[in-house]
Amino acid sequence: MTNPATTPLTTRGFDLVALGLAAVLALHAPHLPWWLGATLAPILGLRWWLRRQRQVRAPVWLKLPLLAALLLAIVSWYGNLFGQAPGAALAVGLLVLKLLETETVRDARVGASFTCFTLMAALLFDQSLTATTTVALGLLPPLAALRALEPGRRQPARLWRELLPGLGLLAVALPLALLGFLLLPRLSSPLWGAPNAGEQRTGLSDRMTPAGFTQLLVDDSPALRVSFDGQLPPPDQRYFRAYVMEHYDGSSWTYRDAARQRPAPVEAGQVIRYHVSLEPTRQRVLPTLDVPLAAPPGASLRRDREVIADHPVDNLRDYTLESATRYRLEPQLGRYRARWLQLPAGFDPRTLALGRSWRARYGGDNAAIVHAALALFHDGGFRYTLAPAPLGRDAMDDFLFDTREGFCEHYASAFTVLMRAAGIPARVVTGYQGGYWNALGRYLLVRNSDAHAWSEVWLDGRGWVRVDPTAAVRPQRISRGAAAAVAGQLPWYQSGWLQSLRNHWDIVNRWWNLGVNGFDALRQRGLLKPFGIREADTSTLALLLAIGCVLAMAAGLAWVWRRREPEDAARAALRRLERKLARLGVARQAGEGPRDYLQRAARALPAQHDTLIQLMHHYLELRYAHSEPTSESLRALRRAVRDFPAVRMVK
């Protein structure tokens, strides 16, 4: 028997192990530090090229410093080695360094097995249908590598043929995986460590700086999906409130959590009920349509009608709310008036002078001041762009009087500062606006690129009134959504068919989220309701799981038994040949070995002499030249015996 620790690794086996590592790098690249991916990819490529071209081995003096550098770099970047992100980075780095010393079959088996584990770890960061399918396909190279390392296997001529059996293995594993998914008890918290607190999927923050939305506005991934009990609200009512920001320091707006204050009173007119499915954000804010009337379970309603969850949203979260789309919010401002007029001293003198001039011109007509500001944005040569010019210390002065270009953050910030300068209570609100209505799934898809900022001003007799200054510059942003607003600025937004395909594909993601990612402990307990069992407890699930495993094992054994190889396939083929030769009058004698017997048969049957000699050599090679003959060579022997004629032939 060969020793895997000393058996050299074939070129094909090395190629498959390296291909599996390339799949690991590709799948983990989105959450790896850029410098780590940029370093590991060339190391992997160089190692593969040197192994293929020159059979060069990496020296020990190089491997140890690389290992130390990897550990030091990860600790320096993350601060520790624990958690999802640093753990994944360490696993990927160790895998690539393992390839430097992969020269034997044992090394390759260890690397391929750890590759499978690291590929599955990618699902800790993204559990979407696309990510899950990609991880499953990424398992094909390591599975093919393990199969190629079996002793005595002949390698197919083409690499892609090595990957095909892995698809069959994944298909066979699906029923058992489905059984475990449905019946294994659900945990109330993640099994693998703690969520990465620094990762934000939506990008919404409790701090807003003009130009800070740039990365968010080009992020086309879904943020939330909303279904309505009644009719779909019109575009000008699709405002999803997240943070209400009061404090301005001259450059940024900041949200202050007033957890101990009662929610501001609201007089609700038109009320709409809706359901939200929120993607993980690693934050506590729950976006709500316009002005929510109450908070869902596990969350609380803050003073300015923000909904804040008790814990960060680390997993897909569903909640149901009622909101007012027509309302009077906080009709009496009272002692809170000063907080909405605060402005930092020493900033934006020209902006403050403009706001005060409007107060002097229009007196107590606050509505006229609001219209004057909107007219400035509409008629003053302002331009909507995602690539505005940078602003200086007096950011609002630079924006209003010099650059005159920006997007929603710029306009909401400038408008709010102008209102406060004119003596009108005002604040900035951030969240989402718009969305794509998926008629097939009957839900509103809101993407991260739909992130938006607007203003609210307080007017006597009306309370807080939403004012969106971006609509004065770019009305399409409100009526037609973010895609229309940035069309012509981002090439990937210009393709109408691509937008349609992306939006229609999202219904598949939604079904996946509802059926797979949303399958929690509560839904698992109600799994057996159609069969008359109101709540399935742990013992019931365990019993069903055991029964299912036994049935799956029985089905697998039956399949293997039906397709099993004979205990000695070569000897079975020889017995069949003996029966054919016996019918031709050449029976095997007691104590006669296969070599002597087939040589005697060849002399007795001159017409089949060459064929019998070839069969003899083939049989003896399989029986005595290999410890484990390959299935391909056994099939070749069986075919040759099957084709051997059972009648005498005359030359």
C-alpha positions as MATLAB code, in Angstrom:
seq = 'MTNPATTPLTTRGFDLVALGLAAVLALHAPHLPWWLGATLAPILGLRWWLRRQRQVRAPVWLKLPLLAALLLAIVSWYGNLFGQAPGAALAVGLLVLKLLETETVRDARVGASFTCFTLMAALLFDQSLTATTTVALGLLPPLAALRALEPGRRQPARLWRELLPGLGLLAVALPLALLGFLLLPRLSSPLWGAPNAGEQRTGLSDRMTPAGFTQLLVDDSPALRVSFDGQLPPPDQRYFRAYVMEHYDGSSWTYRDAARQRPAPVEAGQVIRYHVSLEPTRQRVLPTLDVPLAAPPGASLRRDREVIADHPVDNLRDYTLESATRYRLEPQLGRYRARWLQLPAGFDPRTLALGRSWRARYGGDNAAIVHAALALFHDGGFRYTLAPAPLGRDAMDDFLFDTREGFCEHYASAFTVLMRAAGIPARVVTGYQGGYWNALGRYLLVRNSDAHAWSEVWLDGRGWVRVDPTAAVRPQRISRGAAAAVAGQLPWYQSGWLQSLRNHWDIVNRWWNLGVNGFDALRQRGLLKPFGIREADTSTLALLLAIGCVLAMAAGLAWVWRRREPEDAARAALRRLERKLARLGVARQAGEGPRDYLQRAARALPAQHDTLIQLMHHYLELRYAHSEPTSESLRALRRAVRDFPAVRMVK';
ca = [
       0.000    0.000    0.000;
       1.206    3.512   -0.800;
       1.800    6.028    1.980;
      -0.095    9.328    1.403;
       2.508   11.195    3.454;
       5.230   10.335    0.960;
       3.336    9.801   -2.306;
       4.108   12.722   -4.656;
       1.182   14.845   -5.762;
       0.261   14.682   -9.440;
       0.003   17.799  -11.561;
      -3.740   17.318  -12.000;
      -4.282   16.989   -8.255;
      -2.288   20.163   -7.614;
      -4.267   22.048  -10.264;
      -7.563   21.093   -8.627;
      -6.370   22.107   -5.160;
      -5.177   25.462   -6.538;
      -8.506   25.955   -8.349;
     -10.342   25.372   -5.076;
      -8.194   28.030   -3.374;
      -8.958   30.450   -6.202;
     -12.682   29.875   -5.549;
     -12.115   30.598   -1.836;
     -10.359   33.880   -2.635;
     -13.092   34.946   -5.040;
     -15.929   34.191   -2.602;
     -14.277   35.869    0.382;
     -12.933   38.867   -1.560;
     -15.910   41.186   -0.771;
     -15.215   41.119    2.995;
     -11.437   40.668    2.999;
      -9.187   43.717    3.399;
      -8.172   44.897   -0.056;
      -4.490   44.551    0.759;
      -4.904   40.933    1.835;
      -6.667   39.909   -1.357;
      -4.145   41.835   -3.454;
      -1.317   39.947   -1.707;
      -2.748   36.430   -1.602;
      -3.863   36.322   -5.239;
      -0.322   36.878   -6.679;
       1.124   34.372   -4.173;
      -1.407   31.768   -5.323;
      -0.765   32.468   -9.010;
       3.030   32.456   -8.636;
       2.986   29.212   -6.655;
       0.845   27.517   -9.301;
       3.098   28.743  -12.134;
       6.322   27.658  -10.429;
       4.883   24.216   -9.609;
       3.729   23.725  -13.190;
       6.792   25.078  -14.953;
       9.774   24.374  -12.731;
       8.605   22.024   -9.951;
      10.085   24.560   -7.482;
       9.366   24.077   -3.782;
       8.991   26.986   -1.379;
      11.866   27.061    1.127;
      11.196   26.903    4.858;
      12.912   30.240    5.447;
      10.224   31.871    3.286;
       7.164   30.133    4.751;
       7.772   31.022    8.396;
       8.168   34.804    7.808;
       5.038   34.781    5.629;
       3.058   33.085    8.414;
       4.288   35.611   10.982;
       3.492   38.504    8.627;
      -0.045   37.169    8.075;
      -0.783   36.966   11.798;
       0.711   40.392   12.493;
      -1.188   42.037    9.622;
      -4.569   40.600   10.685;
      -4.099   41.575   14.323;
      -2.999   45.082   13.267;
      -6.001   45.510   10.976;
      -8.758   44.002   13.150;
      -7.240   44.300   16.605;
      -7.601   40.556   17.308;
      -7.959   37.151   15.669;
     -11.521   36.454   16.845;
     -14.810   37.120   15.090;
     -16.183   36.482   11.634;
     -14.063   38.889    9.621;
     -10.626   38.255   11.212;
     -11.326   34.515   11.453;
     -12.220   34.312    7.766;
      -9.188   36.385    6.783;
      -6.915   34.115    8.828;
      -8.434   30.942    7.334;
      -8.037   32.204    3.760;
      -4.459   33.321    4.402;
      -3.479   29.995    6.009;
      -4.991   28.104    3.072;
      -2.895   30.000    0.540;
       0.251   29.524    2.638;
      -0.575   25.806    2.926;
      -0.294   25.574   -0.847;
       3.372   26.576   -0.582;
       4.142   23.221    1.055;
       1.611   21.065   -0.776;
       3.714   18.387   -2.438;
       2.248   15.067   -1.273;
      -1.154   13.405   -1.394;
      -1.636   13.941    2.353;
      -0.957   17.687    2.034;
      -3.447   17.921   -0.814;
      -6.149   16.066    1.131;
      -5.713   18.372    4.121;
      -5.835   21.454    1.891;
      -8.908   20.273   -0.032;
     -10.791   19.434    3.178;
     -10.010   22.807    4.758;
     -10.986   24.491    1.491;
     -14.490   23.041    1.833;
     -14.764   24.402    5.378;
     -13.555   27.885    4.377;
     -15.936   27.983    1.430;
     -18.865   27.254    3.735;
     -17.676   30.033    6.062;
     -18.498   32.524    3.300;
     -22.188   31.938    4.114;
     -21.638   33.658    7.460;
     -21.450   36.940    5.556;
     -24.097   36.443    2.877;
     -26.932   33.886    2.816;
     -28.595   35.002   -0.420;
     -29.551   32.522   -3.126;
     -26.710   33.719   -5.344;
     -24.134   33.352   -2.566;
     -25.387   29.896   -1.597;
     -25.321   28.671   -5.197;
     -21.843   30.104   -5.705;
     -20.549   28.374   -2.588;
     -22.044   25.069   -3.787;
     -20.295   25.436   -7.154;
     -17.094   26.421   -5.362;
     -17.133   23.014   -3.662;
     -16.643   21.252   -7.001;
     -12.834   21.764   -7.286;
     -11.982   20.445   -3.766;
     -14.375   17.508   -4.230;
     -12.753   16.758   -7.574;
      -9.315   17.033   -5.949;
     -10.231   14.484   -3.268;
     -11.544   12.141   -5.945;
      -8.432   12.608   -8.093;
      -6.264   11.635   -5.122;
      -7.802    8.170   -4.906;
      -5.120    5.502   -5.526;
      -5.024    3.889   -8.951;
      -7.291    6.417  -10.695;
      -6.598    7.336  -14.280;
      -7.037   11.037  -14.883;
      -9.465   12.177  -17.603;
      -7.973   14.075  -20.499;
      -9.855   17.307  -19.743;
     -10.006   19.193  -16.461;
     -13.729   19.929  -16.667;
     -14.508   16.205  -16.651;
     -13.050   16.032  -13.147;
     -15.686   18.491  -11.928;
     -18.768   16.652  -13.218;
     -18.958   13.900  -10.533;
     -19.071   16.623   -7.864;
     -22.387   17.823   -9.262;
     -23.793   14.335   -8.736;
     -22.507   14.272   -5.163;
     -24.146   17.633   -4.421;
     -27.426   16.429   -5.925;
     -27.364   13.271   -3.790;
     -26.633   15.343   -0.670;
     -29.577   17.706   -1.215;
     -32.312   15.492    0.358;
     -30.277   14.981    3.531;
     -29.403   18.678    3.656;
     -33.094   19.561    3.311;
     -33.949   17.148    6.096;
     -31.410   18.727    8.420;
     -32.536   22.229    7.473;
     -36.157   21.505    8.357;
     -35.719   19.400   11.487;
     -32.497   20.385   13.254;
     -33.453   22.641   16.206;
     -32.991   26.335   15.493;
     -30.672   28.374   17.701;
     -31.685   31.752   19.071;
     -28.204   33.184   18.365;
     -25.546   32.519   15.711;
     -23.398   29.448   16.231;
     -20.215   31.052   14.893;
     -18.977   33.797   17.168;
     -20.387   37.277   17.163;
     -21.542   39.334   14.192;
     -19.065   41.772   12.780;
     -20.175   45.000   14.380;
     -18.255   47.102   11.919;
     -20.023   45.771    8.874;
     -23.020   47.782    7.643;
     -25.073   46.395    4.841;
     -27.273   49.434    4.198;
     -24.778   52.156    5.030;
     -27.350   54.433    6.726;
     -25.693   56.135    9.667;
     -26.740   58.343   12.568;
     -24.377   60.990   11.195;
     -24.767   62.778    7.850;
     -22.100   64.792    6.059;
     -22.658   66.283    2.593;
     -21.075   63.890    0.064;
     -21.182   61.085    2.631;
     -23.933   59.244    0.726;
     -21.833   58.759   -2.407;
     -20.932   55.109   -1.801;
     -24.448   54.326   -0.655;
     -26.142   55.849   -3.702;
     -24.239   53.557   -6.058;
     -24.960   50.434   -3.967;
     -27.628   48.568   -5.893;
     -28.213   45.805   -3.331;
     -31.667   45.476   -1.686;
     -32.234   47.323    1.590;
     -35.849   46.412    2.398;
     -38.976   44.981    0.815;
     -42.412   46.349    1.691;
     -45.864   44.884    1.062;
     -49.055   46.844    1.734;
     -52.440   45.693    2.974;
     -54.150   48.274    0.807;
     -53.189   50.237   -2.285;
     -49.612   51.152   -3.091;
     -48.853   54.721   -1.934;
     -48.030   57.182   -4.743;
     -44.342   58.068   -5.305;
     -44.536   61.332   -3.354;
     -45.595   59.391   -0.225;
     -42.912   56.686   -0.381;
     -40.650   58.256    2.219;
     -39.153   55.803    4.717;
     -37.982   57.564    7.866;
     -34.817   56.357    9.605;
     -32.986   59.123   11.514;
     -34.207   62.615   12.465;
     -31.128   64.804   12.961;
     -31.109   67.975   15.011;
     -27.482   68.880   15.813;
     -25.313   70.654   13.225;
     -21.640   71.419   13.855;
     -20.826   73.222   10.607;
     -19.983   70.100    8.619;
     -22.175   67.193    9.812;
     -25.673   66.518   11.122;
     -26.011   64.113   14.052;
     -28.859   62.045   15.450;
     -29.332   62.126   19.218;
     -31.264   59.253   20.726;
     -33.902   60.723   23.025;
     -34.849   57.387   24.529;
     -36.468   58.795   27.693;
     -38.727   61.346   26.021;
     -42.243   60.565   24.954;
     -42.981   60.381   21.224;
     -44.179   63.644   19.722;
     -47.981   63.744   19.403;
     -49.461   63.132   15.982;
     -52.961   63.662   14.620;
     -53.331   60.914   12.038;
     -55.508   61.291    8.979;
     -54.907   58.641    6.347;
     -53.385   55.480    7.857;
     -51.776   52.608    5.969;
     -50.766   49.172    7.236;
     -47.715   47.491    5.734;
     -45.110   44.769    6.271;
     -41.344   45.290    6.028;
     -38.615   42.721    5.424;
     -35.357   44.463    6.339;
     -31.956   43.187    5.239;
     -29.249   42.947    7.943;
     -27.796   46.387    8.725;
     -25.814   45.851   11.972;
     -27.727   48.890   13.266;
     -30.806   49.347   15.437;
     -32.883   51.745   13.361;
     -35.942   50.280   11.601;
     -37.013   52.338    8.564;
     -40.715   53.166    8.587;
     -43.092   54.731    6.108;
     -43.385   58.436    6.858;
     -44.779   58.813   10.420;
     -45.260   55.523   12.330;
     -48.027   55.345   14.910;
     -46.436   52.646   17.097;
     -43.358   50.447   17.258;
     -43.372   46.710   16.472;
     -42.440   44.115   19.123;
     -38.781   44.249   20.079;
     -38.475   47.970   19.300;
     -39.508   51.335   20.721;
     -40.769   54.622   19.338;
     -38.512   57.611   19.949;
     -39.508   61.242   20.450;
     -39.318   62.257   16.784;
     -41.095   59.136   15.596;
     -38.009   57.064   14.811;
     -38.308   53.329   15.499;
     -35.259   51.870   17.259;
     -34.869   48.118   17.790;
     -33.773   46.672   21.105;
     -30.844   44.930   19.389;
     -28.884   45.481   16.160;
     -30.409   43.960   13.051;
     -27.871   41.202   12.414;
     -30.261   38.949   10.488;
     -33.206   39.404    8.170;
     -35.951   41.125   10.194;
     -39.686   41.237    9.452;
     -42.037   43.687   11.146;
     -45.532   45.078   10.638;
     -46.474   48.719   11.193;
     -49.159   51.328   10.720;
     -48.139   54.787    9.541;
     -49.914   58.037    8.793;
     -49.342   59.459    5.328;
     -51.524   62.480    6.122;
     -51.033   63.915    9.557;
     -50.260   66.839   11.843;
     -47.051   66.035   13.713;
     -46.409   67.930   16.957;
     -48.811   70.870   16.400;
     -47.412   72.608   19.510;
     -43.609   72.849   19.605;
     -43.309   74.381   23.083;
     -40.003   74.235   24.914;
     -38.300   72.193   22.200;
     -38.263   75.102   19.743;
     -34.684   76.196   20.520;
     -33.163   72.828   19.694;
     -34.444   73.093   16.116;
     -32.946   76.577   15.608;
     -29.395   75.736   16.744;
     -26.559   76.775   14.412;
     -22.810   76.746   15.102;
     -21.088   80.090   15.494;
     -18.509   81.210   12.967;
     -19.703   79.146    9.993;
     -21.340   80.024    6.657;
     -21.799   83.809    7.037;
     -23.254   84.289    3.544;
     -25.820   81.520    4.059;
     -26.908   82.986    7.387;
     -27.186   86.452    5.840;
     -29.395   85.094    3.042;
     -31.770   83.416    5.508;
     -32.029   86.563    7.626;
     -32.710   88.667    4.542;
     -35.715   86.483    3.737;
     -37.032   87.001    7.259;
     -36.666   90.745    6.823;
     -38.411   90.652    3.445;
     -41.329   88.303    4.221;
     -41.829   89.079    7.909;
     -43.851   86.405    9.667;
     -44.861   84.560    6.483;
     -42.906   81.345    7.030;
     -44.498   79.625    4.041;
     -43.200   82.392    1.774;
     -39.659   81.865    3.119;
     -39.903   78.150    2.362;
     -41.025   78.919   -1.210;
     -38.193   81.410   -1.632;
     -35.624   78.726   -0.721;
     -37.190   76.205   -3.096;
     -37.239   78.806   -5.855;
     -33.533   79.405   -5.265;
     -32.770   75.732   -5.864;
     -35.097   75.549   -8.862;
     -34.000   78.714  -10.641;
     -30.524   79.350   -9.273;
     -28.541   77.118  -11.653;
     -28.146   74.184   -9.294;
     -27.290   70.753  -10.669;
     -27.931   67.230   -9.322;
     -24.796   65.079   -9.500;
     -23.196   62.205   -7.616;
     -19.719   63.649   -8.204;
     -19.900   67.173   -6.742;
     -16.949   69.462   -6.211;
     -15.387   69.294   -2.725;
     -16.501   71.842   -0.142;
     -14.364   73.836    2.260;
     -14.765   74.897    5.874;
     -17.865   76.985    5.136;
     -19.487   74.125    3.302;
     -22.939   75.677    2.853;
     -21.488   78.950    1.555;
     -19.381   77.052   -0.952;
     -22.359   74.970   -2.070;
     -24.948   77.764   -2.347;
     -22.777   80.465   -3.886;
     -19.913   78.685   -5.673;
     -20.203   75.034   -6.719;
     -24.039   74.773   -6.867;
     -23.888   71.037   -7.479;
     -24.580   68.028   -5.294;
     -27.214   65.467   -4.375;
     -29.853   65.016   -1.665;
     -27.516   65.481    1.307;
     -26.291   68.822   -0.004;
     -29.767   70.177   -0.700;
     -31.336   68.955    2.555;
     -28.444   70.320    4.608;
     -28.382   73.718    2.878;
     -32.168   74.098    3.029;
     -32.268   73.285    6.749;
     -29.487   75.767    7.541;
     -31.313   78.472    5.548;
     -34.544   77.797    7.436;
     -32.857   77.981   10.826;
     -31.079   81.182    9.797;
     -34.510   82.630    8.945;
     -35.872   81.637   12.352;
     -37.927   78.629   11.191;
     -37.483   75.400   13.190;
     -36.066   72.818   10.816;
     -34.326   69.442   10.848;
     -32.802   66.858    8.508;
     -34.356   63.412    8.036;
     -32.531   60.504    6.412;
     -33.948   57.237    5.143;
     -35.169   55.960    1.782;
     -37.409   57.327   -0.917;
     -39.027   55.605   -3.891;
     -38.537   51.952   -4.774;
     -39.546   49.552   -7.545;
     -42.980   47.948   -7.445;
     -42.707   44.237   -8.238;
     -46.153   43.429   -9.588;
     -45.559   39.670   -9.621;
     -44.540   39.510   -5.964;
     -46.744   42.476   -4.979;
     -44.091   44.237   -2.924;
     -42.033   47.412   -3.114;
     -38.315   46.796   -3.514;
     -36.222   49.537   -1.895;
     -32.533   49.400   -2.702;
     -29.617   51.025   -0.914;
     -29.326   53.365   -3.887;
     -32.762   54.716   -2.869;
     -31.207   56.243    0.271;
     -32.334   59.834    0.605;
     -32.203   62.913    2.816;
     -34.885   65.577    3.112;
     -35.998   68.306    5.510;
     -38.860   68.975    7.862;
     -39.914   72.493    8.876;
     -42.278   73.433   11.651;
     -45.145   75.738   10.612;
     -47.809   77.219   12.853;
     -51.048   75.245   12.716;
     -49.492   72.466   10.631;
     -46.703   71.100   12.816;
     -43.795   69.394   11.130;
     -44.092   69.481    7.335;
     -41.902   67.476    4.996;
     -40.045   69.562    2.420;
     -37.803   67.853   -0.115;
     -35.523   70.466   -1.730;
     -34.025   67.828   -4.041;
     -37.356   67.710   -5.863;
     -36.930   71.367   -6.800;
     -33.679   70.540   -8.602;
     -34.329   67.031   -9.862;
     -38.068   66.163   -9.805;
     -37.371   62.786  -11.427;
     -35.654   61.680   -8.218;
     -39.029   61.686   -6.454;
     -41.427   60.753   -9.243;
     -39.312   58.082  -10.942;
     -36.801   57.012   -8.291;
     -33.043   56.987   -7.877;
     -32.434   55.233  -11.205;
     -33.903   58.169  -13.130;
     -31.972   60.675  -11.040;
     -28.549   59.180  -11.784;
     -29.216   58.065  -15.362;
     -26.468   59.414  -17.569;
     -23.992   59.572  -14.665;
     -23.512   55.867  -13.956;
     -23.112   53.624  -17.048;
     -24.639   50.558  -15.398;
     -27.832   52.526  -14.694;
     -28.373   53.452  -18.340;
     -29.494   50.007  -19.472;
     -33.252   49.727  -19.122;
     -33.367   45.993  -19.763;
     -30.685   45.430  -17.124;
     -32.703   47.351  -14.541;
     -35.803   45.346  -15.411;
     -33.956   42.041  -15.196;
     -32.399   42.997  -11.857;
     -35.717   44.054  -10.380;
     -37.576   40.958  -11.591;
     -34.837   38.657  -10.295;
     -35.329   40.098   -6.834;
     -38.575   38.158   -6.429;
     -36.483   34.975   -6.400;
     -34.330   36.490   -3.659;
     -37.453   37.396   -1.715;
     -38.805   33.864   -1.909;
     -35.397   32.622   -0.761;
     -35.414   35.045    2.168;
     -38.910   34.029    3.211;
     -38.458   30.283    2.782;
     -34.815   29.806    3.795;
     -33.304   32.802    5.596;
     -36.593   33.526    7.329;
     -37.113   29.943    8.541;
     -36.616   30.603   12.245;
     -37.467   28.678   15.413;
     -41.062   29.989   15.433;
     -41.763   28.803   11.888;
     -40.062   25.491   12.627;
     -42.389   24.851   15.560;
     -45.357   25.382   13.245;
     -43.949   23.119   10.545;
     -46.354   20.274   11.312;
     -49.567   22.316   11.556;
     -50.887   20.934    8.229;
     -50.668   17.448    9.803;
     -52.666   18.380   12.905;
     -49.715   19.028   15.235;
     -50.068   22.584   16.557;
     -46.501   22.938   17.833;
     -43.583   20.611   17.110;
     -41.339   20.366   20.155;
     -37.693   19.314   20.172;
     -38.438   15.634   20.850;
     -40.851   15.457   17.913;
     -38.347   17.085   15.587;
     -35.586   14.763   16.813;
     -37.763   11.702   16.204;
     -38.630   12.851   12.695;
     -34.978   13.627   12.013;
     -33.946   10.140   13.153;
     -36.627    8.506   10.993;
     -35.606   10.619    8.026;
     -31.915    9.758    8.456;
     -32.716    6.035    8.663;
     -34.825    6.227    5.502;
     -32.117    8.201    3.705;
     -29.477    5.656    4.743;
     -31.718    2.789    3.616;
     -32.247    4.452    0.244;
     -28.519    5.014   -0.105;
     -27.695    1.422    0.794;
     -30.279    0.126   -1.660;
     -28.785    2.274   -4.408;
     -25.254    1.143   -3.577;
     -26.353   -2.506   -3.361;
     -27.951   -2.310   -6.774;
     -24.903   -0.715   -8.368;
     -22.285   -2.505   -6.291;
     -19.212   -4.015   -7.837;
     -18.732   -7.772   -7.339;
     -16.501   -8.770   -4.479;
     -13.814   -9.534   -7.063;
     -14.845   -8.050  -10.391;
     -11.842   -9.469  -12.247;
     -12.510  -13.008  -11.027;
     -16.205  -12.676  -11.912;
     -15.200  -11.717  -15.450;
     -12.867  -14.725  -15.614;
     -15.680  -17.073  -14.499;
     -17.882  -15.737  -17.278;
     -15.076  -16.369  -19.765;
     -14.660  -19.893  -18.382;
     -18.341  -20.605  -19.042;
     -17.994  -19.453  -22.633;
     -14.858  -21.548  -23.166;
     -16.542  -24.587  -21.597;
     -19.294  -24.347  -24.213;
     -16.515  -24.425  -26.807;
     -15.123  -27.609  -25.299;
     -12.262  -26.110  -23.313;
     -13.179  -26.587  -19.662;
     -10.907  -25.546  -16.810;
      -9.326  -28.433  -14.960;
      -9.082  -28.735  -11.192;
      -5.982  -26.993   -9.845;
      -5.248  -25.290  -13.181;
      -4.185  -21.664  -12.821;
      -5.680  -18.894  -14.977;
      -2.450  -18.384  -16.961;
      -2.042  -22.065  -17.860;
      -5.742  -22.410  -18.575;
      -5.968  -19.441  -20.949;
      -2.758  -20.451  -22.735;
      -4.191  -23.945  -23.265;
      -7.464  -22.434  -24.500;
      -5.522  -20.233  -26.939;
      -3.770  -23.303  -28.387;
      -7.087  -25.138  -28.642;
      -8.826  -22.197  -30.368;
      -6.372  -20.815  -32.938;
      -8.932  -18.366  -34.320;
      -9.256  -16.691  -30.891;
      -5.595  -17.108  -29.929;
      -4.618  -13.416  -29.870;
      -7.807  -12.364  -28.095;
      -7.346  -14.954  -25.349;
      -3.694  -13.991  -24.825;
      -4.728  -10.312  -24.456;
      -7.451  -11.269  -21.984;
      -4.926  -13.315  -20.003;
      -2.478  -10.398  -19.738;
      -5.301   -7.976  -18.865;
      -6.585  -10.244  -16.101;
      -3.156  -10.938  -14.621;
      -2.316   -7.223  -14.601;
      -5.523   -6.371  -12.731;
      -5.095   -9.209  -10.235;
      -1.418   -8.833   -9.412;
      -0.045   -5.502  -10.727;
      -2.324   -3.171   -8.703;
      -3.496   -3.211   -5.118;
      -6.723   -1.437   -6.123;
      -7.547   -1.702   -9.840;
      -9.464    1.256  -11.231;
     -13.125    0.981  -12.154;
     -12.276    1.977  -15.738;
      -9.898   -0.990  -16.212;
     -12.427   -3.398  -14.675;
     -15.121   -2.166  -17.040;
     -12.730   -2.657  -19.965;
     -12.124   -6.302  -18.932;
     -15.867   -6.944  -18.596;
     -16.515   -5.492  -22.048;
     -13.784   -7.656  -23.587;
     -15.224  -10.810  -21.974;
     -18.739   -9.845  -23.041;
     -17.614   -9.402  -26.653;
     -15.721  -12.698  -26.740;
     -17.656  -15.042  -29.103;
     -19.074  -18.237  -27.609;
     -18.848  -20.070  -30.943;
     -15.876  -21.550  -32.729;
     -14.327  -19.334  -35.363;
     -12.423  -20.646  -38.376;
      -9.590  -18.672  -39.904;
];
